[in-house]
Amino acid sequence: MSGSSPVRLLLADDHAIVRAGYRHLLEQQDRFIVVAEAATTEQAYILFRELRPDVVITDLAMPGASGLEAIQRILRADAAARLLVFTMYVSPDFALAALRAGALGYITKSSPPDVLLRAIADVLVGRQVLSPDIAQALTLARLAERRRPLEDLTPREFDVLCMLISPAGVQEIAQRLHLSAKTVQNLHYQIKSKLGVASDIELTRLAISWGLDLSPVLENKKLTGL
């Protein structure tokens, strides 16, 4: 990409009105152009393979598989892909999961517009970036305890955990993540084993006690009918 070429962006968010608002913001800047929009993880992956944008900006809560799955699938297709999470979740656990999955940045939607614009520029050149509220939340979480047990989960296990306590059944999770039911059951067992719980009730209570707030997931399911 030459110095005068605009940065080509792919927006992945399931709310069209949200995408329209951020497209307007981004394209007011001469240096950015939105080459495509995606409403699902599958669309984001297909459009990335087709267009190879410079930066992918993705939400985490979308119909079907989550943004974590989008991050992983895109990076399997192109290890050099630049991914920035732009989400409503002010959660150190979600931020850590996104970074472990391979995202270079994590910005909350409550951030001022200039934070998003600077984050895109940082991610473009390979710098890791967090919005101030997330950076503070991560610092406080690390001061409060040496290690959060959720850090032991892989991105796929974290994704399944979020679906389990949203709640979603094994068949629904398998369909959304394009996995077999047996694979989901195995992941379910591994999650409980790593977290030291015996039942789904204990699993949910434990996740909530760590501040894993899934109210945005539940609201997203209401909006999308999932």
C-alpha positions, -999 to 999 in steps of 0.1 A, spaced: 0 0 0 15 34 -10 17 63 13 -12 81 -4 -35 51 -6 -64 50 19 -65 23 45 -90 -3 33 -114 -14 61 -139 -42 66 -166 -36 92 -182 -66 109 -212 -58 131 -247 -73 130 -265 -39 134 -268 -21 101 -274 13 117 -243 9 138 -222 0 107 -237 30 88 -227 54 117 -192 42 119 -188 41 81 -198 78 81 -172 85 108 -144 66 92 -150 79 56 -149 115 69 -112 108 73 -94 110 39 -71 81 50 -98 55 54 -122 37 31 -147 10 41 -145 -16 13 -172 -39 28 -196 -46 57 -205 -79 73 -234 -88 95 -221 -123 105 -189 -141 112 -193 -161 80 -198 -130 59 -167 -114 75 -146 -144 66 -158 -146 30 -154 -109 24 -119 -109 39 -109 -138 16 -123 -119 -14 -111 -83 -6 -81 -86 17 -87 -54 36 -59 -37 55 -78 -38 88 -108 -58 100 -129 -41 126 -152 -66 143 -177 -68 171 -178 -98 194 -215 -105 196 -229 -115 162 -255 -140 149 -239 -174 145 -204 -178 157 -189 -149 176 -162 -124 167 -136 -146 184 -144 -172 157 -140 -146 130 -106 -136 143 -94 -172 144 -108 -181 109 -93 -149 93 -59 -155 108 -59 -191 96 -65 -177 61 -38 -150 65 -15 -149 95 -6 -113 87 -42 -100 89 -48 -70 112 -78 -73 134 -94 -48 158 -122 -57 182 -148 -29 186 -174 -39 211 -197 -30 240 -180 -54 264 -160 -35 291 -146 -68 304 -109 -78 309 -119 -114 303 -133 -107 268 -103 -85 260 -79 -112 270 -98 -138 250 -97 -115 219 -60 -108 223 -53 -145 227 -73 -153 196 -50 -129 177 -67 -95 177 -42 -66 179 -66 -42 195 -96 -40 217 -117 -8 218 -150 -3 235 -179 14 218 -182 39 247 -148 53 237 -145 87 220 -142 85 182 -106 96 182 -97 65 202 -111 43 175 -93 63 148 -59 61 165 -64 24 172 -69 17 135 -36 34 128 -18 15 155 -32 -19 144 -23 -12 108 14 -10 117 12 -40 141 10 -23 174 -13 -37 202 -38 -12 215 -65 -10 241 -90 17 249 -83 34 282 -113 18 300 -101 -17 290 -65 -9 299 -76 2 334 -99 -29 338 -70 -52 329 -47 -35 353 -72 -37 382 -79 -74 374 -42 -82 375 -37 -63 408 -67 -81 424 -54 -116 417 -23 -131 402 -40 -151 376 -77 -153 364 -87 -189 358 -104 -179 326 -70 -172 312 -64 -209 310 -91 -213 284 -83 -213 247 -103 -188 226 -125 -216 213 -132 -228 249 -140 -192 260 -164 -188 231 -182 -221 241 -183 -210 277 -200 -177 268 -226 -196 248 -232 -222 275 -240 -195 301 -259 -173 277 -275 -200 277 -273 -221 246 -276 -259 242 -250 -282 227 -268 -286 193 -271 -248 189 -235 -242 198 -224 -269 174 -244 -253 146 -232 -218 153 -195 -228 155 -197 -254 127 -186 -282 150 -199 -316 158 -220 -321 189 -194 -345 202 -167 -318 199 -188 -293 218 -194 -319 245 -157 -325 248 -150 -287 250 -178 -285 276 -160 -311 297 -126 -295 292 -139 -261 303 -154 -275 335 -123 -295 342 -100 -264 338 -122 -243 360 -127 -269 386 -165 -271 385 -188 -302 383 -221 -287 369 -234 -260 346 -250 -242 375 -215 -240 392 -200 -229 359 -225 -201 355 -221 -189 391 -183 -189 388 -183 -169 355 -207 -144 370 -186 -141 402 -157 -131 380 -177 -104 364 -182 -121 331 -213 -100 321 -233 -117 294 -262 -93 293 -251 -79 259 -252 -115 246 -287 -120 259 -298 -86 244 -282 -95 211 -301 -128 210 -334 -109 216 -326 -85 188 -316 -112 163 -341 -138 174 -315 -164 182 
